[in-house]
Amino acid sequence: MPWMPESTEAALQRDRILLERWRSGAADAGCELLDHYVAYVRRIAGRHGVPAGDEFEEFWQDLVLRLMQQLPTLLDRLRTSFAGYLAWQVRDLVRNWRRHRRPPVSTEFEPEGRESASPAAQAAFWEALRDCSGRLPPREQSVFEHRFLSGLDLGEVATRVGSNANAVAQAVFRLVRRLRDCLTAKGFDGPGDLS
């Protein structure tokens, strides 16, 4: 169903409530909010040159991760509408997305400078990554394997784990943070350039 404009006052009140619940840890509130605006984001991103399909899914994941990182202070930034804030974020992300297309999924978890890294350093990194990914909760471990080892897109991962793309994007955010912390504790910079 295409996204339709709504009463700004009512929409702002609903969105503030959902954001507050999401910030308090209710992932379902975040999914409800994002599901409401996905068609709107798709339309704006499409106008700015983001193709539909897999590329939009990648763009959407980047946007969701950005929103999750901003979540602690997002309510303070929201003045007139979440739709307007989203439109601004989409335009800003499109500029960055055009300049820095993400590398193929299969290289995101390789050590920095992998071309010059010794075979021993590469082996140590992969051993550390295997150990760290084995410590993830079962659902996140499954998402990690499907997304980063098998290279599936968010929709395909969601199908495999019986979820939706928004929930998978949140799981990716959590697992990357956990992997980064674990790898840093083992003396590595973290999982490639994922942010």
CNS distance restraints for C-alpha pairs under 8 A (distance, minus, plus):
assign (resid   1 and name CA) (resid  39 and name CA) 7.64 0.50 0.50
assign (resid   2 and name CA) (resid  39 and name CA) 5.83 0.50 0.50
assign (resid   2 and name CA) (resid  40 and name CA) 7.47 0.50 0.50
assign (resid   3 and name CA) (resid  36 and name CA) 7.67 0.50 0.50
assign (resid   3 and name CA) (resid  37 and name CA) 6.92 0.50 0.50
assign (resid   3 and name CA) (resid  38 and name CA) 8.00 0.50 0.50
assign (resid   3 and name CA) (resid  39 and name CA) 5.37 0.50 0.50
assign (resid   3 and name CA) (resid  40 and name CA) 5.29 0.50 0.50
assign (resid   6 and name CA) (resid  10 and name CA) 7.79 0.50 0.50
assign (resid   6 and name CA) (resid  11 and name CA) 6.53 0.50 0.50
assign (resid   7 and name CA) (resid  11 and name CA) 5.92 0.50 0.50
assign (resid   8 and name CA) (resid  12 and name CA) 5.89 0.50 0.50
assign (resid   8 and name CA) (resid  80 and name CA) 7.50 0.50 0.50
assign (resid   8 and name CA) (resid  81 and name CA) 6.52 0.50 0.50
assign (resid   9 and name CA) (resid  13 and name CA) 6.27 0.50 0.50
assign (resid  10 and name CA) (resid  14 and name CA) 6.20 0.50 0.50
assign (resid  11 and name CA) (resid  15 and name CA) 5.95 0.50 0.50
assign (resid  11 and name CA) (resid  81 and name CA) 7.31 0.50 0.50
assign (resid  12 and name CA) (resid  16 and name CA) 5.97 0.50 0.50
assign (resid  12 and name CA) (resid  80 and name CA) 6.96 0.50 0.50
assign (resid  12 and name CA) (resid  81 and name CA) 5.32 0.50 0.50
assign (resid  12 and name CA) (resid  82 and name CA) 6.53 0.50 0.50
assign (resid  13 and name CA) (resid  17 and name CA) 6.33 0.50 0.50
assign (resid  14 and name CA) (resid  18 and name CA) 6.29 0.50 0.50
assign (resid  15 and name CA) (resid  19 and name CA) 5.98 0.50 0.50
assign (resid  15 and name CA) (resid  33 and name CA) 6.83 0.50 0.50
assign (resid  15 and name CA) (resid  82 and name CA) 6.67 0.50 0.50
assign (resid  16 and name CA) (resid  20 and name CA) 6.05 0.50 0.50
assign (resid  16 and name CA) (resid  75 and name CA) 6.81 0.50 0.50
assign (resid  17 and name CA) (resid  21 and name CA) 6.24 0.50 0.50
assign (resid  18 and name CA) (resid  22 and name CA) 6.01 0.50 0.50
assign (resid  18 and name CA) (resid  29 and name CA) 5.20 0.50 0.50
assign (resid  18 and name CA) (resid  30 and name CA) 6.66 0.50 0.50
assign (resid  18 and name CA) (resid  32 and name CA) 7.77 0.50 0.50
assign (resid  18 and name CA) (resid  33 and name CA) 6.42 0.50 0.50
assign (resid  19 and name CA) (resid  23 and name CA) 5.94 0.50 0.50
assign (resid  19 and name CA) (resid  29 and name CA) 7.14 0.50 0.50
assign (resid  19 and name CA) (resid  30 and name CA) 6.79 0.50 0.50
assign (resid  19 and name CA) (resid  33 and name CA) 7.69 0.50 0.50
assign (resid  19 and name CA) (resid  71 and name CA) 7.78 0.50 0.50
assign (resid  19 and name CA) (resid  74 and name CA) 7.96 0.50 0.50
assign (resid  19 and name CA) (resid  75 and name CA) 7.04 0.50 0.50
assign (resid  20 and name CA) (resid  24 and name CA) 6.20 0.50 0.50
assign (resid  20 and name CA) (resid  75 and name CA) 7.47 0.50 0.50
assign (resid  21 and name CA) (resid  25 and name CA) 6.53 0.50 0.50
assign (resid  21 and name CA) (resid  26 and name CA) 5.44 0.50 0.50
assign (resid  21 and name CA) (resid  29 and name CA) 6.03 0.50 0.50
assign (resid  21 and name CA) (resid  30 and name CA) 7.81 0.50 0.50
assign (resid  22 and name CA) (resid  26 and name CA) 4.68 0.50 0.50
assign (resid  22 and name CA) (resid  27 and name CA) 5.63 0.50 0.50
assign (resid  22 and name CA) (resid  28 and name CA) 7.39 0.50 0.50
assign (resid  22 and name CA) (resid  29 and name CA) 5.20 0.50 0.50
assign (resid  22 and name CA) (resid  30 and name CA) 5.04 0.50 0.50
assign (resid  23 and name CA) (resid  71 and name CA) 6.13 0.50 0.50
assign (resid  23 and name CA) (resid  72 and name CA) 6.43 0.50 0.50
assign (resid  26 and name CA) (resid  30 and name CA) 7.03 0.50 0.50
assign (resid  27 and name CA) (resid  31 and name CA) 6.29 0.50 0.50
assign (resid  27 and name CA) (resid 167 and name CA) 7.82 0.50 0.50
assign (resid  28 and name CA) (resid  32 and name CA) 6.07 0.50 0.50
assign (resid  29 and name CA) (resid  33 and name CA) 6.17 0.50 0.50
assign (resid  30 and name CA) (resid  34 and name CA) 6.07 0.50 0.50
assign (resid  31 and name CA) (resid  35 and name CA) 5.80 0.50 0.50
assign (resid  31 and name CA) (resid 166 and name CA) 6.00 0.50 0.50
assign (resid  31 and name CA) (resid 167 and name CA) 6.74 0.50 0.50
assign (resid  32 and name CA) (resid  36 and name CA) 6.18 0.50 0.50
assign (resid  33 and name CA) (resid  37 and name CA) 6.67 0.50 0.50
assign (resid  34 and name CA) (resid  38 and name CA) 5.95 0.50 0.50
assign (resid  34 and name CA) (resid 166 and name CA) 7.33 0.50 0.50
assign (resid  35 and name CA) (resid 166 and name CA) 7.66 0.50 0.50
assign (resid  37 and name CA) (resid  41 and name CA) 6.18 0.50 0.50
assign (resid  37 and name CA) (resid  83 and name CA) 7.59 0.50 0.50
assign (resid  38 and name CA) (resid  42 and name CA) 6.02 0.50 0.50
assign (resid  39 and name CA) (resid  43 and name CA) 6.18 0.50 0.50
assign (resid  40 and name CA) (resid  44 and name CA) 6.40 0.50 0.50
assign (resid  41 and name CA) (resid  45 and name CA) 5.91 0.50 0.50
assign (resid  41 and name CA) (resid  86 and name CA) 7.42 0.50 0.50
assign (resid  41 and name CA) (resid  87 and name CA) 7.15 0.50 0.50
assign (resid  41 and name CA) (resid  90 and name CA) 7.10 0.50 0.50
assign (resid  42 and name CA) (resid  46 and name CA) 5.88 0.50 0.50
assign (resid  42 and name CA) (resid  52 and name CA) 7.80 0.50 0.50
assign (resid  42 and name CA) (resid  56 and name CA) 7.33 0.50 0.50
assign (resid  43 and name CA) (resid  47 and name CA) 6.31 0.50 0.50
assign (resid  44 and name CA) (resid  48 and name CA) 6.48 0.50 0.50
assign (resid  44 and name CA) (resid  87 and name CA) 6.96 0.50 0.50
assign (resid  44 and name CA) (resid  90 and name CA) 7.28 0.50 0.50
assign (resid  44 and name CA) (resid  91 and name CA) 7.95 0.50 0.50
assign (resid  45 and name CA) (resid  49 and name CA) 6.42 0.50 0.50
assign (resid  45 and name CA) (resid  50 and name CA) 5.29 0.50 0.50
assign (resid  45 and name CA) (resid  56 and name CA) 7.86 0.50 0.50
assign (resid  45 and name CA) (resid  90 and name CA) 6.53 0.50 0.50
assign (resid  45 and name CA) (resid  91 and name CA) 7.46 0.50 0.50
assign (resid  45 and name CA) (resid  94 and name CA) 7.24 0.50 0.50
assign (resid  46 and name CA) (resid  50 and name CA) 4.89 0.50 0.50
assign (resid  46 and name CA) (resid  51 and name CA) 6.11 0.50 0.50
assign (resid  46 and name CA) (resid  52 and name CA) 7.13 0.50 0.50
assign (resid  48 and name CA) (resid  91 and name CA) 7.48 0.50 0.50
assign (resid  48 and name CA) (resid  94 and name CA) 7.08 0.50 0.50
assign (resid  50 and name CA) (resid  55 and name CA) 6.86 0.50 0.50
assign (resid  50 and name CA) (resid  56 and name CA) 6.11 0.50 0.50
assign (resid  50 and name CA) (resid  59 and name CA) 7.74 0.50 0.50
assign (resid  50 and name CA) (resid  94 and name CA) 7.59 0.50 0.50
assign (resid  51 and name CA) (resid  55 and name CA) 5.87 0.50 0.50
assign (resid  51 and name CA) (resid  56 and name CA) 5.89 0.50 0.50
assign (resid  52 and name CA) (resid  56 and name CA) 5.07 0.50 0.50
assign (resid  52 and name CA) (resid  57 and name CA) 7.83 0.50 0.50
assign (resid  53 and name CA) (resid  57 and name CA) 6.34 0.50 0.50
assign (resid  54 and name CA) (resid  58 and name CA) 6.26 0.50 0.50
assign (resid  54 and name CA) (resid 153 and name CA) 6.88 0.50 0.50
assign (resid  55 and name CA) (resid  59 and name CA) 6.16 0.50 0.50
assign (resid  56 and name CA) (resid  60 and name CA) 5.88 0.50 0.50
assign (resid  57 and name CA) (resid  61 and name CA) 6.15 0.50 0.50
assign (resid  57 and name CA) (resid 153 and name CA) 7.40 0.50 0.50
assign (resid  57 and name CA) (resid 154 and name CA) 6.71 0.50 0.50
assign (resid  57 and name CA) (resid 155 and name CA) 7.80 0.50 0.50
assign (resid  58 and name CA) (resid  62 and name CA) 6.35 0.50 0.50
assign (resid  58 and name CA) (resid 153 and name CA) 7.69 0.50 0.50
assign (resid  58 and name CA) (resid 154 and name CA) 7.76 0.50 0.50
assign (resid  59 and name CA) (resid  63 and name CA) 6.27 0.50 0.50
assign (resid  59 and name CA) (resid  97 and name CA) 7.65 0.50 0.50
assign (resid  60 and name CA) (resid  64 and name CA) 6.13 0.50 0.50
assign (resid  61 and name CA) (resid  65 and name CA) 6.15 0.50 0.50
assign (resid  61 and name CA) (resid 154 and name CA) 7.91 0.50 0.50
assign (resid  61 and name CA) (resid 166 and name CA) 7.84 0.50 0.50
assign (resid  61 and name CA) (resid 169 and name CA) 5.72 0.50 0.50
assign (resid  62 and name CA) (resid  66 and name CA) 6.15 0.50 0.50
assign (resid  63 and name CA) (resid  67 and name CA) 6.20 0.50 0.50
assign (resid  63 and name CA) (resid  89 and name CA) 7.67 0.50 0.50
assign (resid  63 and name CA) (resid  90 and name CA) 7.18 0.50 0.50
assign (resid  63 and name CA) (resid  93 and name CA) 7.21 0.50 0.50
assign (resid  64 and name CA) (resid  68 and name CA) 6.13 0.50 0.50
assign (resid  64 and name CA) (resid 166 and name CA) 7.73 0.50 0.50
assign (resid  64 and name CA) (resid 169 and name CA) 6.90 0.50 0.50
assign (resid  64 and name CA) (resid 170 and name CA) 7.61 0.50 0.50
assign (resid  65 and name CA) (resid  69 and name CA) 6.21 0.50 0.50
assign (resid  65 and name CA) (resid 169 and name CA) 7.21 0.50 0.50
assign (resid  65 and name CA) (resid 170 and name CA) 7.29 0.50 0.50
assign (resid  65 and name CA) (resid 173 and name CA) 6.25 0.50 0.50
assign (resid  66 and name CA) (resid  70 and name CA) 6.29 0.50 0.50
assign (resid  67 and name CA) (resid  71 and name CA) 5.86 0.50 0.50
assign (resid  67 and name CA) (resid  74 and name CA) 7.91 0.50 0.50
assign (resid  68 and name CA) (resid 170 and name CA) 7.98 0.50 0.50
assign (resid  70 and name CA) (resid  74 and name CA) 5.55 0.50 0.50
assign (resid  71 and name CA) (resid  75 and name CA) 7.59 0.50 0.50
assign (resid  73 and name CA) (resid  77 and name CA) 6.72 0.50 0.50
assign (resid  74 and name CA) (resid  78 and name CA) 6.39 0.50 0.50
assign (resid  78 and name CA) (resid  82 and name CA) 6.45 0.50 0.50
assign (resid  78 and name CA) (resid  85 and name CA) 6.91 0.50 0.50
assign (resid  80 and name CA) (resid  84 and name CA) 7.49 0.50 0.50
assign (resid  81 and name CA) (resid  85 and name CA) 6.44 0.50 0.50
assign (resid  82 and name CA) (resid  86 and name CA) 5.97 0.50 0.50
assign (resid  83 and name CA) (resid  87 and name CA) 6.15 0.50 0.50
assign (resid  84 and name CA) (resid  88 and name CA) 6.34 0.50 0.50
assign (resid  85 and name CA) (resid  89 and name CA) 6.26 0.50 0.50
assign (resid  86 and name CA) (resid  90 and name CA) 6.02 0.50 0.50
assign (resid  87 and name CA) (resid  91 and name CA) 6.24 0.50 0.50
assign (resid  88 and name CA) (resid  92 and name CA) 6.22 0.50 0.50
assign (resid  89 and name CA) (resid  93 and name CA) 5.97 0.50 0.50
assign (resid  90 and name CA) (resid  94 and name CA) 6.00 0.50 0.50
assign (resid  91 and name CA) (resid  95 and name CA) 6.56 0.50 0.50
assign (resid  92 and name CA) (resid  96 and name CA) 6.66 0.50 0.50
assign (resid  93 and name CA) (resid  97 and name CA) 5.80 0.50 0.50
assign (resid  94 and name CA) (resid  98 and name CA) 6.03 0.50 0.50
assign (resid  95 and name CA) (resid  99 and name CA) 6.55 0.50 0.50
assign (resid  96 and name CA) (resid 100 and name CA) 5.94 0.50 0.50
assign (resid  97 and name CA) (resid 101 and name CA) 5.39 0.50 0.50
assign (resid  97 and name CA) (resid 102 and name CA) 7.81 0.50 0.50
assign (resid 103 and name CA) (resid 107 and name CA) 6.77 0.50 0.50
assign (resid 103 and name CA) (resid 108 and name CA) 6.90 0.50 0.50
assign (resid 104 and name CA) (resid 108 and name CA) 7.07 0.50 0.50
assign (resid 105 and name CA) (resid 147 and name CA) 7.88 0.50 0.50
assign (resid 105 and name CA) (resid 148 and name CA) 5.98 0.50 0.50
assign (resid 105 and name CA) (resid 151 and name CA) 5.87 0.50 0.50
assign (resid 106 and name CA) (resid 148 and name CA) 6.35 0.50 0.50
assign (resid 106 and name CA) (resid 149 and name CA) 6.70 0.50 0.50
assign (resid 106 and name CA) (resid 151 and name CA) 6.54 0.50 0.50
assign (resid 107 and name CA) (resid 192 and name CA) 7.69 0.50 0.50
assign (resid 108 and name CA) (resid 148 and name CA) 7.76 0.50 0.50
assign (resid 108 and name CA) (resid 191 and name CA) 6.72 0.50 0.50
assign (resid 108 and name CA) (resid 192 and name CA) 5.02 0.50 0.50
assign (resid 108 and name CA) (resid 193 and name CA) 6.23 0.50 0.50
assign (resid 108 and name CA) (resid 194 and name CA) 6.53 0.50 0.50
assign (resid 109 and name CA) (resid 148 and name CA) 7.83 0.50 0.50
assign (resid 109 and name CA) (resid 191 and name CA) 4.70 0.50 0.50
assign (resid 109 and name CA) (resid 192 and name CA) 4.75 0.50 0.50
assign (resid 109 and name CA) (resid 193 and name CA) 7.76 0.50 0.50
assign (resid 110 and name CA) (resid 114 and name CA) 6.59 0.50 0.50
assign (resid 110 and name CA) (resid 122 and name CA) 7.95 0.50 0.50
assign (resid 110 and name CA) (resid 125 and name CA) 7.70 0.50 0.50
assign (resid 110 and name CA) (resid 126 and name CA) 7.80 0.50 0.50
assign (resid 110 and name CA) (resid 191 and name CA) 6.91 0.50 0.50
assign (resid 110 and name CA) (resid 192 and name CA) 5.58 0.50 0.50
assign (resid 111 and name CA) (resid 117 and name CA) 7.96 0.50 0.50
assign (resid 111 and name CA) (resid 122 and name CA) 6.85 0.50 0.50
assign (resid 111 and name CA) (resid 125 and name CA) 6.49 0.50 0.50
assign (resid 111 and name CA) (resid 188 and name CA) 7.82 0.50 0.50
assign (resid 111 and name CA) (resid 189 and name CA) 7.75 0.50 0.50
assign (resid 111 and name CA) (resid 190 and name CA) 7.91 0.50 0.50
assign (resid 111 and name CA) (resid 191 and name CA) 7.30 0.50 0.50
assign (resid 111 and name CA) (resid 192 and name CA) 5.93 0.50 0.50
assign (resid 112 and name CA) (resid 189 and name CA) 7.55 0.50 0.50
assign (resid 112 and name CA) (resid 192 and name CA) 6.29 0.50 0.50
assign (resid 113 and name CA) (resid 117 and name CA) 6.09 0.50 0.50
assign (resid 114 and name CA) (resid 122 and name CA) 7.08 0.50 0.50
assign (resid 117 and name CA) (resid 121 and name CA) 5.95 0.50 0.50
assign (resid 117 and name CA) (resid 122 and name CA) 6.31 0.50 0.50
assign (resid 118 and name CA) (resid 122 and name CA) 6.27 0.50 0.50
assign (resid 119 and name CA) (resid 123 and name CA) 6.03 0.50 0.50
assign (resid 120 and name CA) (resid 124 and name CA) 6.08 0.50 0.50
assign (resid 121 and name CA) (resid 125 and name CA) 6.18 0.50 0.50
assign (resid 122 and name CA) (resid 126 and name CA) 6.27 0.50 0.50
assign (resid 123 and name CA) (resid 127 and name CA) 6.07 0.50 0.50
assign (resid 124 and name CA) (resid 128 and name CA) 6.12 0.50 0.50
assign (resid 125 and name CA) (resid 129 and name CA) 6.09 0.50 0.50
assign (resid 125 and name CA) (resid 188 and name CA) 7.34 0.50 0.50
assign (resid 126 and name CA) (resid 130 and name CA) 6.02 0.50 0.50
assign (resid 127 and name CA) (resid 131 and name CA) 6.22 0.50 0.50
assign (resid 128 and name CA) (resid 132 and name CA) 6.06 0.50 0.50
assign (resid 128 and name CA) (resid 183 and name CA) 6.68 0.50 0.50
assign (resid 128 and name CA) (resid 186 and name CA) 7.15 0.50 0.50
assign (resid 129 and name CA) (resid 133 and name CA) 5.90 0.50 0.50
assign (resid 129 and name CA) (resid 179 and name CA) 7.57 0.50 0.50
assign (resid 129 and name CA) (resid 183 and name CA) 6.89 0.50 0.50
assign (resid 130 and name CA) (resid 134 and name CA) 6.06 0.50 0.50
assign (resid 131 and name CA) (resid 135 and name CA) 6.66 0.50 0.50
assign (resid 132 and name CA) (resid 136 and name CA) 6.99 0.50 0.50
assign (resid 132 and name CA) (resid 179 and name CA) 6.04 0.50 0.50
assign (resid 132 and name CA) (resid 182 and name CA) 5.92 0.50 0.50
assign (resid 132 and name CA) (resid 183 and name CA) 6.92 0.50 0.50
assign (resid 133 and name CA) (resid 141 and name CA) 6.28 0.50 0.50
assign (resid 133 and name CA) (resid 144 and name CA) 7.59 0.50 0.50
assign (resid 133 and name CA) (resid 179 and name CA) 6.72 0.50 0.50
assign (resid 134 and name CA) (resid 141 and name CA) 6.91 0.50 0.50
assign (resid 135 and name CA) (resid 141 and name CA) 7.98 0.50 0.50
assign (resid 136 and name CA) (resid 140 and name CA) 5.97 0.50 0.50
assign (resid 136 and name CA) (resid 141 and name CA) 5.29 0.50 0.50
assign (resid 136 and name CA) (resid 175 and name CA) 7.05 0.50 0.50
assign (resid 136 and name CA) (resid 178 and name CA) 7.57 0.50 0.50
assign (resid 137 and name CA) (resid 141 and name CA) 5.98 0.50 0.50
assign (resid 138 and name CA) (resid 142 and name CA) 6.19 0.50 0.50
assign (resid 139 and name CA) (resid 143 and name CA) 6.32 0.50 0.50
assign (resid 139 and name CA) (resid 161 and name CA) 7.70 0.50 0.50
assign (resid 140 and name CA) (resid 144 and name CA) 5.99 0.50 0.50
assign (resid 140 and name CA) (resid 171 and name CA) 6.00 0.50 0.50
assign (resid 140 and name CA) (resid 172 and name CA) 7.35 0.50 0.50
assign (resid 140 and name CA) (resid 174 and name CA) 7.98 0.50 0.50
assign (resid 140 and name CA) (resid 175 and name CA) 6.07 0.50 0.50
assign (resid 141 and name CA) (resid 145 and name CA) 6.22 0.50 0.50
assign (resid 141 and name CA) (resid 175 and name CA) 7.89 0.50 0.50
assign (resid 142 and name CA) (resid 146 and name CA) 6.22 0.50 0.50
assign (resid 142 and name CA) (resid 161 and name CA) 7.38 0.50 0.50
assign (resid 143 and name CA) (resid 147 and name CA) 5.78 0.50 0.50
assign (resid 143 and name CA) (resid 157 and name CA) 6.51 0.50 0.50
assign (resid 143 and name CA) (resid 161 and name CA) 7.34 0.50 0.50
assign (resid 143 and name CA) (resid 168 and name CA) 7.13 0.50 0.50
assign (resid 143 and name CA) (resid 171 and name CA) 7.21 0.50 0.50
assign (resid 143 and name CA) (resid 172 and name CA) 7.10 0.50 0.50
assign (resid 144 and name CA) (resid 148 and name CA) 5.52 0.50 0.50
assign (resid 144 and name CA) (resid 149 and name CA) 6.99 0.50 0.50
assign (resid 144 and name CA) (resid 172 and name CA) 7.21 0.50 0.50
assign (resid 144 and name CA) (resid 175 and name CA) 7.35 0.50 0.50
assign (resid 145 and name CA) (resid 149 and name CA) 4.89 0.50 0.50
assign (resid 145 and name CA) (resid 150 and name CA) 6.24 0.50 0.50
assign (resid 146 and name CA) (resid 150 and name CA) 4.91 0.50 0.50
assign (resid 146 and name CA) (resid 151 and name CA) 6.39 0.50 0.50
assign (resid 146 and name CA) (resid 152 and name CA) 5.78 0.50 0.50
assign (resid 146 and name CA) (resid 157 and name CA) 5.91 0.50 0.50
assign (resid 146 and name CA) (resid 160 and name CA) 8.00 0.50 0.50
assign (resid 147 and name CA) (resid 151 and name CA) 4.99 0.50 0.50
assign (resid 147 and name CA) (resid 152 and name CA) 4.90 0.50 0.50
assign (resid 147 and name CA) (resid 153 and name CA) 6.40 0.50 0.50
assign (resid 147 and name CA) (resid 154 and name CA) 7.20 0.50 0.50
assign (resid 147 and name CA) (resid 157 and name CA) 6.35 0.50 0.50
assign (resid 148 and name CA) (resid 152 and name CA) 7.37 0.50 0.50
assign (resid 152 and name CA) (resid 156 and name CA) 5.74 0.50 0.50
assign (resid 152 and name CA) (resid 157 and name CA) 6.03 0.50 0.50
assign (resid 153 and name CA) (resid 157 and name CA) 6.21 0.50 0.50
assign (resid 154 and name CA) (resid 158 and name CA) 6.04 0.50 0.50
assign (resid 154 and name CA) (resid 165 and name CA) 5.30 0.50 0.50
assign (resid 154 and name CA) (resid 168 and name CA) 6.50 0.50 0.50
assign (resid 154 and name CA) (resid 169 and name CA) 7.08 0.50 0.50
assign (resid 155 and name CA) (resid 159 and name CA) 6.29 0.50 0.50
assign (resid 155 and name CA) (resid 164 and name CA) 6.99 0.50 0.50
assign (resid 155 and name CA) (resid 165 and name CA) 5.35 0.50 0.50
assign (resid 156 and name CA) (resid 160 and name CA) 6.30 0.50 0.50
assign (resid 157 and name CA) (resid 161 and name CA) 6.20 0.50 0.50
assign (resid 157 and name CA) (resid 165 and name CA) 7.71 0.50 0.50
assign (resid 157 and name CA) (resid 168 and name CA) 7.20 0.50 0.50
assign (resid 158 and name CA) (resid 162 and name CA) 5.72 0.50 0.50
assign (resid 158 and name CA) (resid 163 and name CA) 4.66 0.50 0.50
assign (resid 158 and name CA) (resid 164 and name CA) 4.89 0.50 0.50
assign (resid 158 and name CA) (resid 165 and name CA) 5.51 0.50 0.50
assign (resid 158 and name CA) (resid 167 and name CA) 7.91 0.50 0.50
assign (resid 158 and name CA) (resid 168 and name CA) 6.09 0.50 0.50
assign (resid 159 and name CA) (resid 163 and name CA) 6.28 0.50 0.50
assign (resid 159 and name CA) (resid 164 and name CA) 7.26 0.50 0.50
assign (resid 163 and name CA) (resid 167 and name CA) 6.62 0.50 0.50
assign (resid 163 and name CA) (resid 168 and name CA) 7.05 0.50 0.50
assign (resid 164 and name CA) (resid 168 and name CA) 6.29 0.50 0.50
assign (resid 165 and name CA) (resid 169 and name CA) 6.09 0.50 0.50
assign (resid 166 and name CA) (resid 170 and name CA) 6.38 0.50 0.50
assign (resid 167 and name CA) (resid 171 and name CA) 6.22 0.50 0.50
assign (resid 168 and name CA) (resid 172 and name CA) 6.11 0.50 0.50
assign (resid 169 and name CA) (resid 173 and name CA) 6.28 0.50 0.50
assign (resid 170 and name CA) (resid 174 and name CA) 6.33 0.50 0.50
assign (resid 171 and name CA) (resid 175 and name CA) 6.04 0.50 0.50
assign (resid 172 and name CA) (resid 176 and name CA) 5.97 0.50 0.50
assign (resid 173 and name CA) (resid 177 and name CA) 6.34 0.50 0.50
assign (resid 174 and name CA) (resid 178 and name CA) 6.27 0.50 0.50
assign (resid 175 and name CA) (resid 179 and name CA) 5.98 0.50 0.50
assign (resid 176 and name CA) (resid 180 and name CA) 5.93 0.50 0.50
assign (resid 176 and name CA) (resid 191 and name CA) 7.20 0.50 0.50
assign (resid 176 and name CA) (resid 194 and name CA) 7.48 0.50 0.50
assign (resid 176 and name CA) (resid 195 and name CA) 7.90 0.50 0.50
assign (resid 177 and name CA) (resid 181 and name CA) 6.25 0.50 0.50
assign (resid 178 and name CA) (resid 182 and name CA) 6.15 0.50 0.50
assign (resid 179 and name CA) (resid 183 and name CA) 5.92 0.50 0.50
assign (resid 179 and name CA) (resid 190 and name CA) 6.99 0.50 0.50
assign (resid 179 and name CA) (resid 191 and name CA) 6.73 0.50 0.50
assign (resid 180 and name CA) (resid 184 and name CA) 5.93 0.50 0.50
assign (resid 180 and name CA) (resid 189 and name CA) 7.54 0.50 0.50
assign (resid 180 and name CA) (resid 190 and name CA) 4.40 0.50 0.50
assign (resid 180 and name CA) (resid 191 and name CA) 5.77 0.50 0.50
assign (resid 181 and name CA) (resid 185 and name CA) 6.19 0.50 0.50
assign (resid 181 and name CA) (resid 190 and name CA) 7.25 0.50 0.50
assign (resid 182 and name CA) (resid 186 and name CA) 6.46 0.50 0.50
assign (resid 182 and name CA) (resid 190 and name CA) 7.95 0.50 0.50
assign (resid 183 and name CA) (resid 187 and name CA) 6.40 0.50 0.50
assign (resid 183 and name CA) (resid 188 and name CA) 5.23 0.50 0.50
assign (resid 183 and name CA) (resid 189 and name CA) 6.83 0.50 0.50
assign (resid 183 and name CA) (resid 190 and name CA) 5.23 0.50 0.50
assign (resid 183 and name CA) (resid 191 and name CA) 7.38 0.50 0.50
assign (resid 184 and name CA) (resid 188 and name CA) 4.89 0.50 0.50
assign (resid 184 and name CA) (resid 189 and name CA) 5.59 0.50 0.50
assign (resid 184 and name CA) (resid 190 and name CA) 5.66 0.50 0.50
